Amino acid sequence: MITPPADGEKITIQGDKLNIPNKPIIPVIEGDGIGRDIMKATRRVIDAAVEKTFGDEKKIVWFDVYAGENANAKYGEWLPQDTFDAIREFIVALKGPLTTPVGGGFRSLNVTLRQVLELYACVRPVMYFEGVPSPVKHPEKMNVIIFRENTEDVYAGIEWAQGTDEVKKIIDWLNSTFNLSIREDSGIGIKPISITGTERLVRKAINYAIEKKHSSVTLVHKGNIMKYTEGAFRDWGYKLAAREFANETISEDDLWSKFDGKMPDGKILVKDRIADSMFQQILTRTDEYDIVCTPNLNGDYLSDACAAQVGGLGMAPGANIGDHIGLFEATHGTAPKYADKDMVNPGSLILSACMMLEYLNWDDAAKTIYAAIQETIKKKTVTYDLERQMEGATKVSTSEYATQIIKNMK
Ligand code: NAP
């Protein structure tokens, strides 16, 4: 059994909001491989920013919980019940990357955590820091937050391999019942998209837009082809906005038919784009997009495509969020060849921890870190991954990079 630290307090749920004490206990999964280096660096940066911003008034009380290799060493299992219990009880947690054990009985530890804790929204902000090498001319125009559905779509894991007895049964049944002609040598996958899954995601995205004063929510779908899954996602999204957020939102149709294209003050525009067109628009009309809300597969593609415009995955943060629980994590993996070398970029995990601070409504501490990262990159003091793409940059270790960020906090 693990014991929570005695000097912190529990985050609690009040109505549909979180009640955040001044010294919240935050469970932390260090992670495997480079997780050990980047988590140390991240904790130092977060602690320094909270102290700089709030003095003695606020403090994160970290609570080490086990998952992956350290759990296997301590408990003889990769994802112990204690860890699930701690995250459920303390509600907000930070996580480093985990190796997927081969033959461990899981599809992936990360997927298992998301499924067991019902973390249905994968939230990925994509922002630009001046000076980071980018393949586009105006990377500074990119500033979106992607809300990707995390539980449904072709990721539901319902599929049958070509040539199996099961797939033969499915194909025979489909062909005979619906008079189809699916080839006998096909594999089959199922794409479920539900009202439940769609509404809880769109609701979360709109609530976030309201709370953090964003200007638009774009539903990205491939509804012209997949009418009853992706098209339904769009329709259910618009209906939910009209039903639950009539005072706060306006649809693009209403904007033109009732307001001649002029946004009424204080409203959030709800619009939709077909996925293929969105990939073009995010390159050509980047600054027209703000919050993006989309089914699982589109979200997977789109978040990497957006991240590429601002310098790649090394700087891309993420979170998996349910009704209340938030698990904040780097988007990259454990990069085993760099493990324990104090070498890699902790940026993705630090920025994920900034999202966590914003989730706690400690936005000022997150702002302190954003400004300090910007300053550090401007001074061209960076880890190897950025240094190799920047002219005249100084390469520093993971820990030294964190030290520089802390020094640059104002
Ligand atoms: P990876 O760990 O993301 O690493 C791939 C490459 O990305 C690295 O070799 C490195 O590129 C670059 N990279 C990743 N993190 C970096 C950082 N912090 N700073 C600088 N560069 C970074 O992907 P992988 O090698 O495919 O996966 C390794 C393990 O991680 C697998 O067991 C996988 O299951 C797991 N994984 C876990 C998560 C998660 O926990 N959420 C996510 C993805 C993968 P260069 O070699 O070019 O320097």
Residues whose N, C-alpha, C, O or C-beta is under 5 A from the ligand:
A	BS01	NAP	G96 P97 L98 T99 T100 N110 G314 A330 T331 H332 G333 T334 A335 V344 N345 P346 D385
